[in-house]
């Protein structure tokens, strides 16, 4: 089968590598996003998919816009039987959809119709889901609304972060895509139940701001889901402060104030070498590490020692914009 691979981030790399290793597929070309500034130094760098393609000697094309006439001419000239698309990063215009005989086959990181959109892994974890999965589908003109082909259910670990789950899903998605491609022509496609759809929009910086009135488990879920960006952050003495931690038994709340008065959400409580934050619904988060803007990441104990916390100190003491 003649295949064009369309993708950009590391999530697509295992499937591309798997395709290249199969004798019954010919990867004619790879289409990926133009080189962009990446990493801390913001140097112009190729996408992980491009690096993989170049290492394998596969022709790479990087149209600024997939909807351009030049991109359409390229696809029509290649005349692939199928286009595999994984996290490419641009919407495919309807006029390009009929070019491949078997359509554009997408690997999506949720059990559609649940978590349609740009960040299904992040929002599944942030919302406290214990299970998610993968879906292969034939894309249409909508946002993740195409016909379902195959699905694979996966468990989400209790402390698993978005990058960790993404890595596992990327590896599991490769054989699922191969199975899907080999089944094209006799697999029964299923329409999605739009009434059961939920959405996972692109993350915004504001999503990482901690609302201390939430229970500790919810804050922990968002901490895991929004790693590495935007992370989980709050304010401390007027500065932005990223934090890491985990929920603990709420019995600690009883000792939160020697006067027996309940401390407000966001209040800090130091006991020995441990530092805790009071959260909503009488729950507690144990801090593991803290990074105040402009400083390096330190352990919670180092943060508490350096800050010389007062008994009335709390996170979220000022709104940051």
C-alpha positions in Angstrom: 0.0 0.0 0.0 1.3 3.4 -1.0 1.1 5.7 2.1 1.9 9.3 2.8 2.5 10.0 6.5 1.4 13.4 7.9 2.4 14.3 11.5 4.7 16.5 13.6 5.5 15.7 17.3 7.1 12.7 19.0 3.6 11.1 19.4 3.6 10.2 15.7 7.2 8.8 15.6 6.5 5.2 16.7 3.8 4.7 14.1 6.1 6.1 11.3 8.9 3.8 12.4 6.5 0.9 12.5 5.2 1.7 9.0 8.8 1.9 7.6 9.6 -1.5 9.0 6.7 -3.3 7.3 7.2 -4.8 3.8 3.6 -4.3 2.7 3.7 -0.5 3.0 5.6 2.0 0.9 6.0 5.4 2.7 6.2 7.7 -0.3 6.7 10.9 1.6 6.3 12.6 5.0 4.4 15.9 5.4 5.2 17.8 8.6 5.1 21.3 10.0 7.8 23.8 9.1 10.8 23.9 11.4 9.9 26.0 14.5 11.7 27.4 17.5 11.9 24.6 20.1 13.2 24.0 23.6 14.6 26.4 26.1 17.0 28.0 23.7 14.2 28.5 21.1 16.5 27.4 18.3 14.9 26.6 14.9 14.6 22.9 14.9 13.0 20.1 12.8 10.0 18.2 14.1 10.6 14.7 15.6 8.7 13.3 12.6 11.0 15.1 10.1 14.1 13.8 11.9 12.8 10.3 11.7 11.9 10.6 8.0 15.3 12.1 7.1 17.1 9.3 9.0 15.2 6.7 6.9 15.7 8.5 3.6 12.1 9.4 3.1 11.3 12.6 1.2 10.0 15.4 3.5 7.6 18.2 2.6 6.8 21.1 4.9 4.1 23.3 3.5 3.4 26.4 5.5 -0.3 25.7 4.9 -1.7 22.3 4.0 -4.6 24.0 2.3 -2.2 25.7 -0.3 -2.6 24.8 -4.0 1.0 23.5 -3.9 0.2 21.0 -1.1 -2.8 19.8 -3.1 -0.7 19.4 -6.3 1.8 17.4 -4.3 -0.8 15.0 -2.9 -2.4 14.6 -6.3 1.0 13.8 -7.9 1.9 11.3 -5.2 -1.6 9.7 -5.4 -1.3 7.7 -2.2 -3.8 4.9 -1.5 -3.9 6.2 2.1 -2.7 9.1 4.2 -1.9 8.4 7.8 -2.3 11.6 9.9 -1.2 11.8 13.5 -1.1 15.1 15.5 -0.2 17.1 12.3 -1.3 20.4 13.7 -3.4 21.8 10.9 -7.0 21.3 9.8 -7.3 19.3 6.6 -9.6 21.1 4.1 -12.5 19.1 2.7 -11.3 19.2 -0.9 -8.2 17.2 0.0 -10.1 14.4 1.8 -11.0 12.4 -1.4 -7.4 12.3 -2.8 -6.4 9.0 -1.2 -8.4 5.9 -2.1 -8.9 4.8 1.5 -9.0 8.3 3.0 -7.1 10.0 5.7 -6.6 7.6 8.6 -6.1 9.3 12.0 -4.8 8.0 15.3 -6.5 9.9 18.1 -5.6 9.6 21.8 -9.0 9.0 23.3 -12.0 6.7 23.0 -14.0 8.9 20.6 -16.5 10.5 20.8 -15.0 11.3 24.2 -12.4 14.0 24.3 -12.5 15.4 20.8 -10.0 18.1 20.2 -6.3 19.1 20.6 -5.5 17.9 24.1 -7.3 14.6 24.9 -4.5 13.1 27.0 -4.1 16.2 29.1 -7.8 16.7 29.8 -8.5 13.0 30.5 -5.9 13.1 33.3 -6.9 16.6 34.5 -10.5 15.4 34.8 -9.5 12.4 36.9 -10.3 9.7 34.4 -9.0 6.2 35.3 -9.2 4.9 31.8 -8.8 6.3 28.3 -7.6 4.8 25.0 -6.9 5.1 21.3 -9.0 5.4 18.3 -8.3 5.0 14.6 -10.8 6.8 12.4 -11.3 8.1 8.8 -11.3 11.8 9.1 -14.0 14.0 7.7 -14.5 17.8 7.6 -15.4 18.0 11.3 -13.2 18.1 14.4 -12.6 14.5 15.2 -16.1 13.5 14.0 -15.1 10.9 11.4 -16.1 7.2 11.3 -14.5 5.0 13.9 -12.4 2.0 12.7 -10.6 0.4 15.7 -10.2 1.3 19.4 -8.0 0.2 22.2 -8.8 0.7 25.9 -6.0 1.8 28.2 -5.7 2.3 32.0 -4.4 5.6 33.3 -2.0 5.2 36.2 -3.0 6.9 39.5 0.1 9.1 39.4 0.7 9.1 35.7 1.5 12.4 34.0 0.5 13.5 30.5 4.0 12.9 29.0 4.1 9.4 30.5 0.7 8.5 29.2 1.4 10.0 25.8 4.6 7.9 25.5 2.7 4.7 26.3 -0.1 5.6 23.9 2.3 6.4 21.1 3.8 3.0 21.4 0.5 1.2 21.6 -0.9 3.3 18.7 1.7 2.0 16.2 0.4 -1.6 15.9 -3.2 -0.4 16.1 -2.6 1.8 13.0 -0.9 -1.1 11.2 -3.9 -3.4 12.0 -6.3 -0.7 10.8 -4.5 -0.1 7.5 -4.4 -3.9 6.8 -8.1 -4.0 7.5 -9.1 -1.2 5.1 -11.6 -2.5 2.6 -13.2 -5.0 5.0 -13.2 -3.2 8.4 -16.7 -2.0 9.4 -16.6 1.7 10.0 -18.9 3.0 12.7 -20.5 6.5 13.0 -19.8 8.4 16.2 -22.7 9.1 18.6 -22.4 12.9 18.7 -24.7 13.0 21.7 -21.9 11.4 23.8 -19.2 13.8 22.6 -17.0 15.7 25.0 -14.2 18.1 24.2 -10.5 18.6 25.1 -9.5 22.1 23.9 -6.0 23.3 23.4 -4.4 24.2 26.7 -4.1 27.8 27.8 -1.7 29.2 30.4 -4.6 30.1 32.6 -5.6 26.4 32.8 -2.6 25.8 35.1 -3.6 28.4 37.7 -4.5 26.5 40.9 -7.8 27.1 42.5 -7.2 26.1 46.1 -10.9 25.7 46.8 -10.7 22.5 44.7 -10.1 19.2 46.6 -6.5 18.1 46.7 -7.1 15.2 44.4 -8.5 17.5 41.7 -5.5 19.8 42.0 -3.2 16.7 41.8 -5.0 15.5 38.7 -4.6 18.9 37.0 -1.0 19.0 38.0 -0.4 15.6 36.2 -2.6 16.5 33.3 -1.0 19.9 32.6 2.6 18.7 32.7 4.9 19.9 31.4 3.0 23.0 30.2 1.3 25.1 31.6 2.1 23.2 34.8 0.4 23.9 38.1 1.1 27.4 39.4 -0.1 29.8 42.1 1.1 33.1 43.6 3.4 33.5 46.5 4.4 36.9 47.9 3.4 38.5 44.6 5.4 36.1 42.4 4.3 33.2 40.2 5.2 29.9 41.8 5.0 26.4 40.1 4.5 23.5 42.5 4.6 19.7 42.5 3.0 17.5 45.1 0.4 14.9 45.9 -2.7 14.5 48.1 -2.5 13.0 51.6 -4.9 11.9 54.3 -7.2 14.7 55.4 -6.6 13.8 59.0 -3.8 16.4 58.9 -6.3 19.1 58.6 -7.4 18.5 62.2 -4.0 19.7 63.4 -3.7 22.5 60.9 -4.3 25.2 63.5 -3.4 24.9 67.1 -6.3 27.2 67.9 -8.7 24.7 66.3 -9.7 27.2 63.6 -9.8 25.9 60.1 -7.2 27.5 57.9 -8.4 28.8 54.5 -7.6 27.1 51.2 -4.1 27.8 50.1 -2.8 28.0 53.7 0.7 26.5 54.3 1.3 24.1 57.1 4.9 23.0 58.0 5.4 19.8 60.0 9.0 18.6 60.4 10.5 18.4 57.0 7.1 18.3 55.3 5.2 21.2 53.8 1.4 21.0 53.2 -1.2 23.1 51.6 -4.8 23.2 52.8 -7.2 22.6 49.9 -11.0 22.5 49.4 -13.3 20.1 51.1 -11.0 19.7 54.1 -8.2 18.0 52.0 -4.4 18.4 52.1 -1.7 18.5 49.4 1.8 17.5 50.4 4.3 19.6 48.5 7.3 17.9 46.8 9.0 20.7 45.0 8.5 24.4 44.4 9.9 26.8 41.7 9.4 30.5 42.3 9.8 32.5 39.0 13.4 33.5 38.4 14.8 30.9 40.7 15.6 27.2 40.4 13.3 24.4 41.4 13.9 23.3 45.0 12.5 20.7 47.4 9.5 21.8 49.5 11.8 21.6 52.6 14.3 23.9 51.0 11.6 26.3 49.9 10.1 26.5 53.4 13.5 27.0 55.0 14.5 29.8 52.5 11.2 31.6 52.7 11.0 31.6 56.5 7.3 31.0 56.4 5.0 32.7 58.9 2.0 30.9 60.5 -0.4 32.9 58.4 1.4 32.4 55.0 -0.6 31.1 52.1 -0.5 30.4 48.4 -2.7 32.5 46.1 -2.1 35.6 48.2 -2.4 37.8 45.2 -4.0 37.6 41.7 -1.4 37.4 39.0 -2.1 38.4 35.4 
